[in-house]
């Protein structure tokens, strides 16, 4: 259905200026890091933060919220709508916070500062494109840009064998998942003759190729499920989060999941239209398996980053409720998803910032016992961590509650009451392990010194996010409105 | 119509805000000295109590009607997209609960004067935030606002138990948290489901809409809400968190747990469960009555064998709250009024018991009955006050406990003529005897006899500060015993309006399909 010739007017490259700025910033940071021997860390970080800020400004200039109508670019390969732009802003925040966390880490290896910053920005641009993708091939390329940058980042602490292990594991499993994703695209193209996402739903299936459609979408689902960390494709998550340098773990927890969910939602949203019953069962099962397995596994964790990893997986399970509900109430589901992704990313960034503050080195394990006595040694930090944990558990009046409430409300309206009951019971299980961190900080005896590192960036991130959890908990109105308007301007 | 106090003076919001301001003041106080923190705490709770007393002026109990149940309402948009409002107001029952809460919070601060030795600043912040959340629960007229306050209470409470509690405090705190949260999240499902069916979170609106809109799922919804409230009350099979939490909590925590938090469960049934799902409530009320009776007897039986004074008082709460639930579910004015009064009575009496036990613990650092004996002579003031409080808890005529239990039993007897036979009222009355057994036996062993343990000699009697708190509590114990009308008058009109409205709702409901309970 797309015309074979290239229609230049349909390119509208202005729409992707935010992405271009990040890409240019990435190269500039790389070069800046190389050419300024002495102060490479400052230069690389400075360039990156500048590029991120500029990109953020350009997003505001595109103001999706005043005019939420979607703009397609590159012959419908990309769509720049509210969802894409708000999530892009979220990725920028995630990248910014990870760079903040990484300052001291990079001071230990100044020669690599440029590369680190460049990789973070590259991954960011990949995520931005993923959130905009309307064509499966473009989505695949964006996914690979993101993944390859993350493989390298996961193994960035070359001297730490955990980090190496994380990178290798991530690379092998990730490549495998990419294979699934690509194969899925191939099958769909075979059946439909198009790779445009919207086409998957609209197109008439070629006679004799009917079975390829569910097969293809199923493979796409597996590929994305891997990236987003759904059970049973989640096994890499704890190892990679644990092994990666902490600033990278924070970035992985906050950004890629949102990107994967945006893409998943767009694909499911388009294919549900014709045959909802086809995927509902699969997503239902994935949701139940993901949240239940993750929450049960999290109960037994004794290492902070693994605990946070399992908590991320569990949150991915809850988020699937939103994707499922999208078939019934599209606007409500997108509102809930966007709100949830933003809140969740902030909380996770904050929690990893606390981990970074407690870690002497920037990678490796942080046993939960390191939190013991924190409430005496650093009462402020303990309060911040407590707020983040309660917020992740979804206890009002903190922001995490509204995320859960909107999501469950949408799901109930879509008639998924059984699933919501399973989800809330899961959140009780989850409350136990979040509460355990608080118990360790406040209630367990032990005066052994918990040293915190002097890391102003991480401290700032901790305070900003925990403050946000309170402010957005008491006054979520503006963010709800924003999410709502994003949902209104969906393609 | 209610009389407005001044023009545009949002008295309820001010009341809820004062403890938060106090908590902020504690956090920001440059001096962490004990007296500074304690003064801030006392000042904020007293100010809150004062403002709550102002409510009496704005509330005209006799003008409550089924169609105009709430007074002093304030309503502001909060999250307009989802129709969530900051919507508060009171009726006679919530007014009583608010007064009880602000009163017990003052007692709570007085009880913490010396017992809290470390991290007093954080302690006071928790206590004050807890007060705000508790008050919010009783005045919220928007389901989401209610839920926010209801859950927000968890955080300070779990910290109070877990940080400043007794030896098994962590176990007790975690158990309390998980039990409560289990119920709460199911209630959240109920709230959201109800929203899906009716499109509103406003309680007054739901009282009109819910009985009809939610009819097909009334039993399921009743249970989703009811589990949360039954855990809080606690009703019989859900009570196991209570003895641990009450025993391990610091004195102020126990006072507020028993005095206020348990009432929230009952309040939830009164405010939400029954008016929203009247038909289901009617269908389920025999079960509720029997669970209440099991609670009365089981709680009493457990209290009989306790060796720990605090644990004994905790089990006595299970028994007393059984009376409250019995009164509520016998569906007549006597029962209902008895239940409401019994809530206040139990708050005051059990609050006083925990306060006195706390005073004993401060001096001897043990809660075991067997460690005491012969205190009658060594602590004359405490032992006499304790006697009055214990008798009020048993239900001696002339003290407050009697009136509430008596009304409940009358209510139960009256409904016996209608439907359920005399077994419930007979068994419940047995509970009163059991109460006398455990309370008096405990009292005898602690206070009478000769001093066998030399540590019990020369104990310091109540200090002046403790005496102030004890006298305040005693005042209400006697006042409510002699003139229960001061409390009953506030709630009478509300109770009968409540019964009338629910009868009308059942009437309207049963004319439709007779309460199916199938879930999707």
HADDOCK unambig.tbl for C-alpha pairs under 7 A between the chains (distance, minus, plus):
assign (segid A and resid 395 and name CA) (segid B and resid 151 and name CA) 6.34 0.50 0.50
assign (segid A and resid 395 and name CA) (segid B and resid 152 and name CA) 6.73 0.50 0.50
assign (segid A and resid 396 and name CA) (segid B and resid 148 and name CA) 5.21 0.50 0.50
assign (segid A and resid 396 and name CA) (segid B and resid 151 and name CA) 5.99 0.50 0.50
assign (segid A and resid 396 and name CA) (segid B and resid 152 and name CA) 5.31 0.50 0.50
assign (segid A and resid 397 and name CA) (segid B and resid 148 and name CA) 5.85 0.50 0.50
assign (segid A and resid 397 and name CA) (segid B and resid 152 and name CA) 5.84 0.50 0.50
assign (segid A and resid 409 and name CA) (segid B and resid 192 and name CA) 5.39 0.50 0.50
assign (segid A and resid 412 and name CA) (segid B and resid 192 and name CA) 6.91 0.50 0.50
assign (segid A and resid 412 and name CA) (segid B and resid 193 and name CA) 6.09 0.50 0.50
assign (segid A and resid 413 and name CA) (segid B and resid 196 and name CA) 5.42 0.50 0.50
assign (segid A and resid 421 and name CA) (segid B and resid 189 and name CA) 6.89 0.50 0.50
assign (segid A and resid 424 and name CA) (segid B and resid 185 and name CA) 5.77 0.50 0.50
assign (segid A and resid 425 and name CA) (segid B and resid 182 and name CA) 6.90 0.50 0.50
assign (segid A and resid 428 and name CA) (segid B and resid 178 and name CA) 6.61 0.50 0.50
assign (segid A and resid 428 and name CA) (segid B and resid 181 and name CA) 6.35 0.50 0.50
assign (segid A and resid 428 and name CA) (segid B and resid 182 and name CA) 5.91 0.50 0.50
assign (segid A and resid 442 and name CA) (segid B and resid 163 and name CA) 6.34 0.50 0.50
assign (segid A and resid 443 and name CA) (segid B and resid 162 and name CA) 5.84 0.50 0.50
assign (segid A and resid 443 and name CA) (segid B and resid 163 and name CA) 5.10 0.50 0.50
assign (segid A and resid 443 and name CA) (segid B and resid 170 and name CA) 6.64 0.50 0.50
assign (segid A and resid 477 and name CA) (segid B and resid 78 and name CA) 6.66 0.50 0.50
assign (segid A and resid 477 and name CA) (segid B and resid 79 and name CA) 5.05 0.50 0.50
